[in-house]
Amino acid sequence: MKNTTIIDNIYKAFSNGDVPVVLDLLDEKVVWNEAEGNAFADGNPYIGPNAVLNGVFARLGTENEYFNLKDIELHDMYNDKVLATLRYDAKRKDNGAVYDAQVAHFWKLKNGKVVSFQQYADTKKLADAMNN
């Protein structure tokens, strides 16, 4: 399967709330890093699907009324790498802050599984929403 198709499947599954599909596409030793300055970077690096589930996905669900990915563009790169540019469209539960943040995700794959993930994000916009 083409790498961009795998990443597209991850985004579609995430958007549909099908987290088990997302986790299944992560290598058992995936190294996941949230952007420096993002509150979720406190657990960097998250190693393995369960760490990503508990340290990132569960927190997104707990802290946000909704969290959507939009304007996703996938860029196939050499050596099993994919760059995704997109936006986070979300609303926080604690203070009602709505944000629309620019982000990029850098994915590395091996044998059809994600072996590493690096998030780049407008961390000021994320922090402003959290502290609103």
Summary of the structure (lengths in Angstrom):
residues: 132
radius of gyration: 14.1
end to end distance: 42.8
largest distance: 42.8
contacts: 388
relative contact order: 0.20
helix: 36%
strand: 44%
